[in-house]
Amino acid sequence: MTTEAAKPIQAVLPWGATSYPPKLISHRENAVYDVMLPQGRAALRLHRPGYRTQGEILSELQWTKALAEHSFPAPRPLQMLDGGLVHTLPDGQMVTVIAWMQGSPVGQGEVAFDNSKANLATLYHDIGGLLAQLHNTTDALTLPEGFSRPYWNRDGLTGDDPLWGRYWDAPGLSPVQVRTICEARNRARGILAEFDDEADFGLIHADALRENVFRNKAGLSLIDFDDAGFGYRMYELGSCVTQSVDEPAYDEIVLGLLDGYATERTLSHRSRLLFQMFAMLRSFSALGWTIPRLAHDHPKLSKYIRRAMTQAEIFLSDGKIG
């Protein structure tokens, strides 16, 4: 039986690796290892059991492969020696390998930026342009038959069983906070019902947080497409600012992001008005994400609650939305 310690060594064998023991570099949803293959340095991913189906993982790789082939800076999946892209271990855990992405993240989760407001506005202007490029490139692709990814749609964000969990049931919420979140959720759900006919909807990365945006000499790139799916393009933009709600440069970050996106892709006045709603829905989703992952007394939980409440209160007090 393969031990947990030996698992990454066994997992990378189908790609031809016989030396350079895998080095753990991240363990969030997936365990990610730095490995060396005959074709060069790569990232080995041991996928979190039960989080994604084999079809969903394969679809993610098909998308990022097509993006890379169309010159978008996304991770390129590497084939096994038999030509496949997804390997299943004896215990059912799935494994994939992607080419190494050069560069370093533009920031770290839960670590405040130390850049000036002007520099952050410029950074997010570039990130907005990168995401517009992602959407433009994606819309020109023909997806393969059977392509399967989650839906960040009205039900996925505000339904009875949202994709990342029933955020209004998060531990630590007071009765007043639950009422505020439910009021905001219901209002957003009604707005989305009216907005759907005109919404820009398609494949999105859905998790362009600062640690998932890399910078190198060539510019910016995206990693970690694990939560990618079909969704509102405005939710894509709202997801970028979740970590910045508490920061002094928040307004500059939002304006830079929207203006950068608009330089590459049409952004309607209505979409701009609804940005705050989508930023809130991302904070709500993130709160739902904590339910199976953070203990009742985890110190980070209060931050997720504060962000969700801040966004909900802004949304509910904005008379321009609706």
N, C-alpha and C positions, 0 to 999 in steps of 0.2 A: 504494500500500500504506500502511495506517495505521501510523505509527510508535508506539513505546511511549509517547512523550511526548504524542502527540496522541490516544491511545486513549481516555482518560477523557472528552475533549471530544466525540469521536464517539459514545461509549457512551451519553451522556446525551441525545443529540438525540431519540431516540424518545419521551422524556418531555416534549419541548417546550422544553428549555433552549436558549437562544441566546446567553446572556451569562453573566457571573459564572463565570470559569474554575474548574473543580473544584480543590479544595485537598486534597491527601493528608493524612489524619489518622491512619491506621493501616494497617499492612501486616503482618498475621500470616497466618492462613489465606487471607484475602481482602484485596484492596486496597480500602480504604474512603475515599471522598472526600466532603467537604462541598460541596454544590451548592445552587444556588437555582433552583427551578422556578416556573412561573407560580402554582402553588398554595402556594408557600412553601419554606422551607428543608428540605433532605432529605439523606439519606445514600445515595450511589451505591456499590454493591458490585460490584467485578470479582472474580468467584469464582475461586478457585484451580483451574486446569485439572485435571481428572481426579479431583477430590476428591468431588464430588457429581454425580449425574445430574440432568438437567433435571426429571425427575419428582420427585426428592427435594427439589430446590430449590422447585419449585412447591408441594409438600406443606407445606414449612416455612411458606411465605407464606400458604397457605390456613389453617393452624393459627393463626398470629399474627394474621391478619385476624379470624378468629372470636373469638380471645381479646380483641382490642381492642374488637370489637363487643359483647362481654359485660362490658365495663368492667374487664378485667384490663389492667394497665399493661405492654403489650408493643408492639413496633414494628409500625406499620400499613403494609402494603405499598402502594405507589402504582402505579396503572395507567399504561401507556403511552398515547399518543394513540389507538392502535387498540384499547385495552381489555385488552391482554395484560399479564402480570406479569413474564415472563422474556424477555429479548432475547439473541440469540446473535450475536456478532460474526463477521466473515468468517473469523477464524482459529479459530473454535469456542469461544472463551471466552464464558461466560455472564455476564449483567449483570442486576442487579435494583436497585430503588430503594425505600427505606423512608422514612417520615416521620421528621423529626428528633425525637429524644427529648431533652427538656429535663432538665437536671441534670448531676451529675458523679458519677463512680464513688466508692463508699465507701472504696476503697483501690486501690493499684496492685500489680500482680504483682511479686513478688520485693522488695517494699519493706515492711519490718516496720511493723506498726501502732504508733502512738505514743499510742493511747488507753489509758485505765485499764482494768483487768480488768472493773470494773463496767460501764463504757460499752460494752465489747466484748460482754459478756454481753447487754446490752440490744439492741445492734445485731443480733446473731445471733438473738436472740429474734424480732425483727421480720423478719429474713430467713427464719426458719423459718415464720413466719406467711404470708409472701409465697409461699413454695413450696407450702404447703398450699392456699392460695387458687388457685395455678396448677393443682394437681391436681384440686381440687374443680370448678373451672370447666371444665377439660378433660373430666372424666368426664361432664359434662352435655351435651357436644357430640356431634353425629353427624358422623363424619368422611366426607368425600366418597369416592365409589368411586375406586379406584386410588391411594388415599393410600399413600405409600411413604416410609419413613424407616428408618435402621439399627436394629438390635436390640442394646441393652445387656443381653443376657440371659446365661444360664450360659455359652454358647459364646462370645458376644461379649466376655466378661470373662475366662474361664478355658479356653477351647477351644484347639485346636491352632493356630488362626489368629485371635487376638483382633482386635477392630476396629481398635485403634491399634498393632498389631504385637506380635511375640513378645518380650515384655519381658525374658524370661530370657536372650535373646541380645544384650541391650544391651551396647555396648562399654564397657569399664571395670569390668565386674563380675568379681570374683575367683571362682575355683571354689567357695569356701565360700559366697559370696554367692549364686551361682547355685543351689547346693543348698538354701539357706534359702528363696529365692524359690520354687523348684519345690515344696518341701515345703508351703509356705503355700498356693500355688496349688492343689495337689492336695487339701489339706484343705478349702479353700474350695469347690472344685468338688463335693466330697462333701456338704458342708453345703447348698449350693444345690440339689442334687438332692432333698434332703428338704424344703427350705424352699419350693420352687416352688409346691406346692399351696396354701399359705397366704399367699404373698407378695402384697403390694400392687404390682401391675404395670400399667403404662400409659405414656402419653406423658410424657416428662420433658425438661427443658431440657438436663440432663447437663453443664452447664458454668457453674454459678452461682458463678464465682470473683469475688473482690472487685471486679475491674475491669469485670465484667459486671452488677453490681448498681448501679443509679443511685439517687441521692437528689435530690429537689427539694422544693419547698414542699408538694406534695401527698403526699409519702411516698416509698416505694421502687418501683422498676420494674426490669424485666429487659431486657437487650439481648443480641444475638449468640446466636441460636438455631441456629447452623450445625451444631452437634453433637447437636441434639435427635433423639430417637428413642424407640422403645418400650423401656422398661427398668424395673428395680426402683426403686420410689420411695425406698428406703433408699440406693440408689446415688446418687440425686439429692442426698440430704443429705450423704453421705460426700464427694461432690465439692466441697462448700462449704469443707471444712476442709483441703484438701491443702496450701495455702500457709501454714497456721498451725501445722503440726506442730512446728516448731522454736521457737514463741513461748511465753513464760511463761503467757499467758492461754489456752492451748489447752483446758484442761479447762473453763474458764468459757465459752469459745466453743461447745464441743460441747453442754454442758448447756443453754445459752441457745437454741441451734438446735433441739434436740429438744423442749424445753418449749414453744417458740414454735410449732413445727409441731403439737404435740399440742393446742394451744388451738383449732385450726381443723379438725383431722382426726385420726381415730383412729390411735394409734400403740401397737401391742401391746408387751407386755413382751419377747416374743421378738425383735421388730424392734429394740428398744433394745439388747438383748444383742448383736445382729449388726451394730450400727453400726460397730464397730471393723473388722470384716471388710470391709464395703463401703468404708470410708475407705481401707483397705489396697489394695483392688482398684482404686480410683481412682489411688492412687500408682503401682501397677503399670502401669495403662493409660498414665499420664503418662510413665513411663519408656519404654514402647513408642513413644509419640509422638515421643520424642527421636531415635530411631534414624535416620530419614531426614532429620532436620532439624538436628541438632547434630553437629559434627565430633568425632572421637575425643577431642581435647584441649580441647573447649569448656569454659570455666570453670563453666558452669551444670550440666554433666552430673553432677558430683560431688554437687550439691545434690539432684538427682532421685534419685540412687542412695541417698543418705543417708536421704531421706524414705521411700523404698520399704523400705529395710532396717529403719528404726525401726518402721514400721507392721507389717512382717512379724514382727519379734521380739515386739512387744506381742501380736499376734494369736496367735502360737504358744505364748506363755506364759500365755494366759488360759484357765484351766480351765472358765470358765462358758460358753464358746462351744463349740457342738457338738451 
